[in-house]
Amino acid sequence: MAHTHTPPAASSEQQPDVAGLDVGSLRMLRAIADAGTITGAARLLGYSQPAVSQHVRRLERRLGTSLLDRSGRTFRLTEAGEVLARHGSTVAAALRAADAEVSSLAGLRSGRVRLVAFPSASAAIVPGALADLRGRHPGLTITLDEAEPPEALAALRAGSADVALAFSYGGPDEDLAGLVARHLIDDATMVALPADHPAAAQESLDLAELADESWIAGCPRCRRHLLSTAARAGFDPEIAYATDDYVAVLNLVAAGLGVALLPELVRPTAQRQPGVVLRPATGTSARRVHAVTTPDLLRVPAVAATIDAVAASAQRRVDTATVNFGSRTT
């Protein structure tokens, strides 16, 4: 007498091994429900009919219940099989949606990049980069926050930023350890003087000439640069005022309340500020400006595109300054 193999039914002692479920199994049950036959399902999936049959039997053994009622010459899905087929539809839809979303991100048709920049970069470099990105990749969303380098890099490490614009004054920057930094520009240091200052008529000057002046200090990193630069020039600057806002620094200088060291990136703003001139000074060093991200984020197309746009905008800014100003100062 021929015997028909029937998978064992689940019992209180044999619980279904739902951990044995996988995406392929759910899609297979969905294909069986759609095609109405094992052969049709195999054709839909690109498998052989025996392979589909064997896979279903292995799945039944793992789950401890029948998925197909094979009585007679036809079959139908059992209640458990219907449940898995229904979830197979959900999984298939989710996979299609995920594939479409990832393809959109990879193709730069969508995506979000959180950019953090220090103030003078957000004024001089970022606008051009954002305009480029909007023109080339209108589906991207770029958000912008302002922060000085220590805070910006901390946000990057904490996962609350994707790209940070930062700067450092010479030497290795320990803040960049473990990150990926793309050098953008070397931003020269200038001295901001009241327009009626005796040294304002000079094309350039020695910082030591300003040893007796009152000084206006900027951000903490900029202040350290002022102190170290002044020390090399042989004096200890008298800091009368301090502010992180470089526009406020320019206004204080214009009011005749002191002199300041400022990066060349602020030159366009300084030109619009009556009563202020910028002059190069010997003994000062340029700051290195970087676009920084993590090694993993660099492989995200939207992040890479953002860094490319920032780099291109920074280079245009350098080229424009060279054409407009040459060796002249204001």
C-alpha positions in Angstrom: 0.0 0.0 0.0 1.3 3.4 -0.9 1.9 5.8 1.9 1.5 9.6 1.6 4.0 11.7 3.5 2.2 14.2 5.7 4.3 16.7 7.6 3.9 16.4 11.3 1.3 18.7 12.9 2.4 21.2 15.5 1.8 20.2 19.1 2.2 21.8 22.4 5.6 20.3 22.6 6.6 21.2 19.0 6.3 24.9 18.6 6.6 26.5 15.1 10.2 27.6 14.3 9.2 31.1 13.1 12.9 32.0 13.1 13.2 29.6 10.1 11.1 32.0 8.0 12.9 34.1 5.4 12.0 36.5 2.7 12.5 33.9 0.0 10.0 31.5 1.6 7.3 34.2 1.9 7.8 35.3 -1.7 7.5 31.6 -2.7 4.2 31.1 -1.0 2.9 34.3 -2.5 4.0 33.1 -6.0 2.1 29.8 -5.4 -1.0 31.6 -4.4 -0.8 33.9 -7.5 0.0 31.1 -10.0 -2.3 28.5 -8.6 0.2 25.7 -9.2 3.7 24.7 -8.1 4.7 24.6 -11.7 3.4 28.1 -12.3 5.1 29.4 -9.2 8.4 27.9 -10.3 8.0 29.7 -13.6 7.3 33.0 -11.9 10.3 32.7 -9.7 12.7 31.2 -12.3 13.2 27.9 -10.3 12.5 24.3 -11.2 9.3 22.7 -10.1 11.1 20.1 -7.9 13.1 22.9 -6.2 9.9 24.7 -5.2 8.3 21.5 -3.9 11.3 20.6 -1.8 11.6 24.1 -0.4 7.9 24.1 0.7 8.4 20.7 2.4 11.5 21.9 4.2 9.6 25.0 5.3 6.7 22.8 6.6 9.1 20.7 8.6 10.7 23.8 10.2 7.3 25.4 11.0 5.7 22.1 12.1 2.5 22.6 10.1 1.2 22.0 6.5 1.2 24.9 4.1 -0.3 23.0 1.1 -3.3 20.6 1.1 -2.1 18.1 -1.5 -5.2 15.9 -1.4 -6.4 14.6 -4.9 -4.9 15.9 -8.1 -4.9 19.5 -7.1 -3.8 21.4 -4.1 -4.8 24.5 -2.1 -3.1 26.6 0.5 -3.9 25.7 4.1 -4.8 28.5 6.5 -1.1 28.8 7.5 -0.1 28.9 3.9 -2.6 31.7 3.2 -1.2 33.7 6.2 2.4 33.4 4.8 1.2 34.2 1.3 -0.5 37.3 2.6 2.7 38.4 4.4 4.6 37.6 1.2 2.6 40.3 -0.5 3.6 42.8 2.2 7.3 41.7 2.0 7.3 42.0 -1.8 5.8 45.5 -1.6 8.3 46.6 1.0 11.2 45.2 -1.0 10.0 47.1 -4.1 9.6 50.3 -2.1 13.1 49.8 -0.5 14.7 49.2 -3.9 13.0 52.2 -5.4 14.0 54.4 -2.4 17.7 53.3 -2.4 17.8 53.7 -6.2 16.5 57.2 -5.8 19.1 58.0 -3.2 21.9 56.4 -5.2 20.7 58.4 -8.3 20.6 61.7 -6.2 16.9 62.1 -7.0 16.3 62.3 -3.2 18.2 62.4 0.0 18.9 64.7 3.0 22.3 66.0 4.1 22.8 67.9 7.3 25.6 70.5 6.8 27.3 72.4 9.7 29.6 75.3 8.9 31.4 78.0 10.8 30.0 81.5 10.2 32.4 82.9 7.6 32.2 79.7 5.5 28.4 79.7 5.7 28.4 83.2 4.4 31.2 82.9 1.7 31.2 79.3 0.6 28.0 77.6 1.4 25.5 79.7 -0.6 27.2 78.9 -3.9 27.4 75.2 -3.0 23.7 75.1 -2.1 22.7 76.8 -5.3 24.8 74.3 -7.3 23.1 71.4 -5.6 19.6 72.8 -6.1 20.4 73.2 -9.8 22.0 69.8 -10.3 20.0 67.7 -7.8 16.7 69.4 -7.0 15.5 66.3 -5.1 18.2 66.7 -2.4 17.4 68.4 0.8 20.3 70.2 2.5 19.9 71.6 6.0 22.4 74.1 7.4 23.4 74.9 11.0 26.2 77.2 12.1 28.8 76.1 14.7 32.5 76.6 15.3 34.8 73.7 14.4 34.8 71.9 17.8 31.0 71.8 18.0 30.6 71.0 14.3 33.0 68.0 14.5 31.3 66.9 17.7 28.0 66.9 15.9 29.5 64.9 13.1 30.8 62.3 15.5 27.5 62.2 17.4 25.6 61.5 14.2 23.6 64.7 14.2 25.5 66.1 11.1 26.7 64.5 7.9 29.2 67.1 6.7 31.1 69.7 8.8 33.1 72.6 7.5 36.0 73.2 9.9 39.3 75.0 10.0 42.7 74.7 11.8 45.8 76.9 12.1 48.8 74.9 11.0 50.1 71.6 12.3 48.2 68.3 12.6 44.5 68.7 13.7 43.8 66.1 16.3 40.1 66.9 16.0 40.1 65.1 12.6 41.3 61.7 13.9 39.2 58.9 12.4 37.4 61.3 10.0 37.8 62.1 6.3 38.8 65.7 5.6 39.0 67.3 2.2 41.1 70.4 2.0 39.2 73.3 0.5 41.3 76.4 0.7 44.1 78.1 2.7 42.4 81.2 4.1 44.9 84.0 4.7 44.8 86.0 7.9 44.4 89.7 7.6 44.5 92.6 10.1 41.3 94.7 10.3 42.1 98.4 11.0 39.9 101.5 11.3 40.1 103.4 8.0 41.7 106.4 9.8 44.4 104.3 11.5 48.0 105.5 10.7 48.9 102.1 9.4 45.8 101.9 7.1 47.7 103.5 4.3 50.4 100.8 4.2 50.1 98.0 1.7 51.2 95.5 4.4 52.5 95.8 7.9 54.4 94.0 10.6 52.2 92.8 13.4 54.7 94.1 16.0 53.7 97.6 14.8 50.3 97.0 16.5 51.7 95.8 19.9 50.2 98.8 21.7 46.8 98.6 20.2 43.6 97.4 21.8 42.5 94.1 20.2 39.2 92.5 19.5 39.2 88.7 19.8 37.0 86.3 17.9 36.1 82.6 18.5 38.2 80.6 21.0 40.2 79.0 18.2 40.8 82.4 16.6 41.7 83.9 20.0 44.4 81.2 20.5 45.7 82.0 17.0 45.9 85.8 17.9 47.8 85.0 21.2 50.3 82.7 19.5 50.8 85.0 16.6 51.3 88.0 18.9 53.7 86.0 21.0 55.9 85.2 18.0 55.8 88.9 17.2 57.1 89.7 20.7 54.1 91.1 22.5 51.1 90.1 24.6 47.9 91.7 23.0 45.6 93.7 25.2 42.2 92.1 24.4 39.5 94.8 25.0 36.5 93.0 23.5 35.7 89.5 22.4 32.8 88.2 20.2 32.2 85.2 18.0 30.3 87.4 15.4 32.8 88.6 12.8 30.3 91.3 11.7 30.3 92.6 15.2 34.1 92.6 15.1 34.0 94.7 12.0 31.6 97.2 13.6 33.8 97.5 16.6 36.9 98.1 14.4 34.9 100.7 12.4 34.0 102.5 15.6 37.7 102.8 16.4 37.6 100.6 19.4 40.5 98.3 18.4 42.1 96.2 15.7 41.5 92.5 14.9 42.8 89.5 13.1 40.3 88.2 10.6 40.3 85.6 7.9 40.3 86.7 4.3 36.9 84.9 3.8 35.3 88.0 5.4 36.7 90.4 2.8 33.4 90.8 0.9 31.7 91.7 4.1 34.5 94.0 5.2 34.3 95.9 1.8 30.7 96.7 2.6 31.6 98.0 6.1 32.5 101.7 5.9 35.5 102.7 8.1 37.4 99.3 7.9 40.4 98.3 5.9 42.0 94.9 5.7 45.8 94.6 5.4 48.1 91.6 5.2 50.6 91.4 8.1 53.9 89.5 8.2 54.1 86.8 10.8 50.5 85.7 10.4 49.5 82.2 9.1 46.6 81.0 7.0 44.0 78.7 8.3 43.3 75.5 6.5 39.6 75.0 5.7 38.3 71.5 5.4 35.0 69.7 4.5 34.8 66.8 6.9 32.7 63.6 7.1 33.0 60.0 8.2 34.5 57.2 6.1 31.1 55.5 5.8 29.2 58.7 5.0 31.6 59.5 2.3 30.2 56.5 0.3 26.7 58.0 0.4 26.2 59.7 -3.0 24.4 62.8 -1.5 27.2 63.4 1.0 29.9 63.1 -1.7 27.9 65.4 -4.0 27.6 68.0 -1.2 31.4 67.9 -0.5 32.1 68.3 -4.2 29.8 71.3 -4.4 31.4 72.9 -1.4 34.9 72.3 -2.9 33.8 73.9 -6.2 32.3 76.9 -4.5 35.4 77.4 -2.4 37.6 77.3 -5.5 35.3 79.8 -7.3 35.6 82.1 -4.3 39.4 81.9 -4.5 39.4 82.5 -8.3 37.0 85.5 -7.9 39.1 87.0 -5.2 42.2 86.7 -7.3 40.5 88.4 -10.3 38.8 91.1 -8.3 41.5 91.9 -5.8 44.8 90.5 -7.1 47.4 91.7 -4.6 45.3 94.7 -3.6 43.7 95.0 -0.2 40.8 97.1 1.1 
